[in-house]
Amino acid sequence: MPPPASISAHPLVALSGGTSLTLDAQLRPRVVAHTGRDFVDATKADQVYVTQRARLGVELRAESGLAVVVQLQDVRAWGEEDHPLNDADGNAIDAHQAHVSVPLGTLATLRLGRQELAFDNQRLVGAVNWRQTGQSFDAGRLMLKTETLDADVFLAVIRESAHKGNIDAHFDQPATDDVLFGGLHAHGKLNESFELAGSYLVRKNDAIEEFRHTAGLIAQLAAGGFTGSIEAYGQVGSMELDIDGDGKPATESLGAWMAGLRAGYDLGGDLAPTVQLFADALSGKSGHPEKVFDTLYATNHGFYGELDYFLALPKDAGGLGLLDAGARAGLSPVKGLTTTVAWHLFRSMDDGPDDARAFGQEVDARADWKAMPGLSVGLLYGVFLPGELMQGLRGITDEGDLKAEHAMYLTTDASF
């Protein structure tokens, strides 16, 4: 698929000298209610609150194709300020994107600066749009696009330790180690029904002497009412680990993998019913981080349940790996309204305490309504039924039964 747009597409305003101006704005408040996310029966843990994202972006584009994008963002929770009059601090105002795109001929573009990166289904690198903060990178990116092929080469600076003394920039907390992330991605549409994409990604983390190489393929098929995809990735390299626990870290070789399969069908008709089966497997082994698959900078929301109990992988699975299998069904009862229900069965790939492997089950139900152009409303309700393995992972010492966790999200999105 083509690289994501700099900002949303809107009518352009022509300026002098052939330059055009594009504006982009979004306000997205979200009501969140949940029962504590701790699997313990305690009413005092119930929470209800409101978060909010506000974005304002501008793109200036010359006739030559040279373009500059600046997109500012404010993320907050209602009531976080100390006082509505006396507290004027912008605690979470940031430049979500700030980059320049330079055309190189008719097929290539060089983009430099803070930018979103999203490839394929965002399995390994994504914009994480569900989170109010989203995700963006300080990166350089070379993009090539033809009618049937698009390719990217990029390098992102995740953490930089070179700033010593006075420099012409601002750092909140000087880092002591570098983290660099880069790679190659290519995507081709072989015919009207079949698409194939491949990625090679590498991360260098000086803090743990990590060189993690990730490579894999994803194939997607759409024919008639059928849609399906199959993907597989492997990770090799090395990192410094203290597996024996003797305080003497040693360099260990990495060997991890991930595979995913999806098959769905659109039954047609006025209600537009759809069904889908899916399965994802991520390797893991207790006490051996070198055998655990790392999802890097993925948009994991939605893949492993919408309640985000497995958002930060491999950490959220305790290094045991994850098997997620389930089904999804959808309907569109009226124009502009879509509804879906999904069921997930979560298990570990390796034995946990007392040979437990059951993380639990999750059921998500959501409705998304396009109320009018530029305005949409989404309602998500989910319940997580914990298995015995969740008790050890969450550090729960209560010997009673683990309770189910419920959550509701009501999101209003006004985008222009």
N, C-alpha and C positions, 0 to 999 in steps of 0.2 A: 504494500500500500504506500501511497506517497507520504512524504514527511508531513507532520502536522503543520497547520497554518500558524503563522506568527501570532495573529490575533483573529478574532472572529471576522468573517467576511461581511462588510457593510458597504453601502453606497459611498463612493469616493467623492471628496471635495477637491476640485481642481484649484491649485495655487499658481502663482506666477512661475515662469520658467519650466513649465511642464511637470512640476511636482504635484503629487496628490496626497491627500490627507485622509486617513481612515481612523475612526474612533471606535473604541470598544469599552463597554461598561457592564459590570455585573454586581448585583446585590443578592446574597444568598443566606438568609437566616434559616436556622434549623433548630427545631425543638427536639430535645433528646430526653428520653425517660427510660430508666433501666432499674433492675432490682439488685444492683450491687456488683455484678460480675465476679463474685467471689465464691459462689456455690454454697454459701453458709446461710442458714435461715436466721436473718437478722433484719428486722424492718428498718432499723436506723440506717442501713446501708443503701436504701432506695434513694435514687437521685432523679431530679428533673431540672433541666437547665437549657439555655439557649446559646448557641454559637452563631457566629456570623462572619461571612467573607464579603469584602467589598473590593472590587478591582476596577481600575481605570487605566486603559491603554491607548496609546497613539502610535500610528505607523506613518512615517513620511517616506514616500517612494518617488524617486526621480525617473524620468523617461528612460534612463540607461538601465534601470532595474536595481540600482543601488537603493537600499532601504534601511531605515533605522526604526527599531521598535523599543518603546519603553512602556512597561506595564507595572503600575504600582498596586500594592495590595495591603489591605489592613484586615487582620484576623483577630477576633476577640470573642470572649464570652460575655454575655450581658451581665452587668453588675460587677465586673472585675475591677473597675475604677474605684478608687477610695471615696470619691465624692463627685457628684455630677457637676459641681461648680469649680472645685479647687484642684481637681486632678485632670491635667491636660496632657499627660504623657501618652505618646504613641508607642506602646510597648511592643506591638507586633506589626508595625508598618515597615514594609520592605519593598525592594524592587524584585517582583516575581520574575520579570524578564526585562533585559536591557541588552540589546544586541544589534549588530550591524550585519547586513547581508550584502555581499559583493558578488555580482554576476561575473562568471568566468566563461565567456562565450555564450552559446545558446543552450547548453546542456548542463552546466555545472554552476554551483553557487557555494561560496565560502561564507559561513556564518560564525561570527566571533562575539562572545559575551555570555551573559546569563540567559539561559534558554531552557525550554522544556525539551526533553528527549523521550520519544516513545516509538518503539519498534513492534511491528506485528500486533499481537494481542496483549502486549505489555507484560508478558510473562517474566521477563528478566530486567527490562528497562522501561519505565513508564512515567506518566505525569501524575499519577495518584490523585485524580481529580475528586474522588469521593472525600478525601480529607480536606478540610477547609484550607489548610496551608498549601496543599498541592506540593509538587516536587519540581525543582529546576536545578540546573547545573551551570557552573562556570566552565565554559567549554569552547573549544574550536571544533567546527564541523564542516566537512567538505561533502556536498550533496550532488549526486549525479542523477539525472532523470531523463528517461526516454519514454516512448509510448508503451513499451512492454517491460522496462526494467528501471528500478531505482536502487541506488547504492549509497552508502554513507561510510565515511571514515571520521572518527571523532576522538578527542582526548579531553577529559574533564579533570579539573583539579578539585578533589573533594576536601582535602586538608593540606595546608601549606605551612611549613615551619621555617621558611627562609627569611621571614621578617624579623630582623634583629636591629634594635635601635630605632631611630626615627626614620620613617618612610612616608611616602605620599599616599597613604591609604589608612583605613581604620580596621583594627582587629579587636574583637571583644575579648577573646582569651587566646593569647599566643600559643600555638600548637608546638609540640615537641617532635612530632613525627609527620611525615608526608603520607598522603593517600592519593594515588592517581588511578584513574579508571578510563579505559578507552577500548577501541575495537573497530570491527568492520561489520557491516550488515548489508545484505543484498536481498532484493525481492523481485520476483519475476512473475508475470501473468502469462502462463504458457498457452492458454486458450481461454475461451469464455467460461469454462467450468473449473479449471485447475490453476492453482497458484502455489508457488514454492518459494520459501525464504530460508536463508541461512545466516547464522551469526557466529562471530568469533569475538569474545570479550576477554579482557585481562584487567585484573586489579592488583596493584602493588601497594601494600600496607606496611610501612616501615616499623610500626609499633609491634607487630608480631612476625616480622620478616616474611610476609605473605606474598607469594606470586601465584594468583589463582587464575587459571586459564579455563574459560567456558566456551564450548563449541556445540552447535546443534542445528537441527533442521525442523521446519514445520511445513507440512503439506496441507492444503485446504481444498476441498472439493464442494462444488455447488451444482447440482443437476436436478432439474425439475423442482420438486418440493424438498429434496434431500440436501442437507448441509452436513459436512463432517470435517474433522481435522485430526491429524496425528502429529505428535511432536516428540522429540527426544533430544536430551542434552547430556553432555558429560563434562566433568571438571577434573583437571589434573593440575599439578604444580607442586608447591612446597610451602610449608609454614612452620614456625617455631612453636612447639607444644611441650608441655610438661605432663605427658601421659602417665608416667609412673608416679607422679606426685612427690618426687624427691627434691623438688626445688631446683632441678637441673634441666631446663628446657633443651630440647634437641630438635633438629630439623627433621620433619616428617613429610613423606610424599602424600599428596592428595589423590583421592580416587573416589569420586561421587557421581551420581547420575539422577536424572529426572525424566519421566515420561508421562505423556498425557494423551487422552483419547476422548473425542466428542463425536456424537452422531445424533442428528436431529431431523425432524420432518415437519413441514408445514402442510397441514391437512386441507387448507383452503376453506372457502366458504365465508359467509358474512361475519362470523365470529373470529376468523383467522386463528384457529387453534393450532398450537405448536407443541411438540414434545421433544425432549432431548435426554439422552443418557450420557453420563460422563464419568471419567475415572482419571485420577492423577496419583502418581507415586513418586515420592522423593526419598532418596536413600538416607539412612542414618544408622548409627551404632553407638550404644551406650559407652561412654568413656573414650570414644575415638572420634574427635572432631574432624579429623582428616578424611573420614568416610561419610561425612554429613554434607548433603547438598545445600548450598547457599543460594537463595533466590536473588541476591545482589540488590538491585534497586527497582524491584518489580512493583506493579500495581496488584498486590495480592488480594485486595478487597474484591469480593465477588467470586474469585476462584475457589477459595476455601471457606465459604460461608460469609454472609454479609454482616454477621455480628463481630467479625474480626478477632476471634480467639486465636487465629493462626495468621495474624498479620505480619509479625516479625519472625520470619523463618530463617534459620533453624531454631532460634531461641524459644519460640512459643511451643515447639514440639519437644523441648527438652533434649535435643540432639538425637532423638530416637527415630527420626524420619517420620514421614506421614503418608498414609494411604487415605484418599478421599474419593469415595464412590457415591453416586447418587443419580437423581433424575430431576427434571425440570419440566413444567408445563405452563403454557401461556394462553391467554384469550384477549381479544379486543372487543368487548361487548358493545361499545359505542365509539364513534369517531373521536379520535384524540385521546382515548383512554386504553391503556394496556395493563393487564394484570398477569402476574407470574407467581408460581409457587414452586419452591425448590426444597429438596430433601438431601441431606448429606449424612453419610456414615463415615466417621473418622476413626482410624486405627493407626497404631504406630507400626513402623517397619521392623523394630527390634523390641525385645522384651524390656519392660520397665520393672519397677519394684514388684516383687512377688509374681513375676512373670505376666504382669498385666499388660494388655495391649489396647484396651478399649478407651479411646478418648471420649467418645460419646456420639450423639446425633444432634443435628440442627435442622429446623424447619423454618424457612423464610417465606413470607408472603408480602408482595409489594404491589402497589398500584401507582402508575405514572400518568398524569393528566396534563395535556397541553391545553391550558385554559384559554390562551389567546397567543397571537404571535409575540414572542419575547417573554412569555410567562408560562412556567410549568410548575406543577405541584407534585411531589412524590411522597408517598406514605409507605413506610417499611415496618413490618412487625416480624420479630423472630423469637424463637425459643430454642435454648440449648439444653439438651438432656445429657448430663455428664456421665461418663463411664468411670470405672474405678481408677483409671490412670490419671485423671484430672486431680485427684486428691493429693497425690505426691507432688505433681508439678506445681500446684498452687500453694504448697506448704501448709495445707489444712491439717490441723491436729485434732479437730473435732471427730470423734469416732462415730457420730451419727451419720445418717444417710445424707449424701450430697443433694442439694435442692436444685431444681431446674432454674435457669436464668432466663428472664424475659427482657426484651428491649423494644422500643418504638422510636422511629425517627420520622419527623414531619419536616420536609424540606421545601421551601419556596424559592424558586430560582427566577430572577428577573434579569435577562441578558439582552443587551442592545449592541 
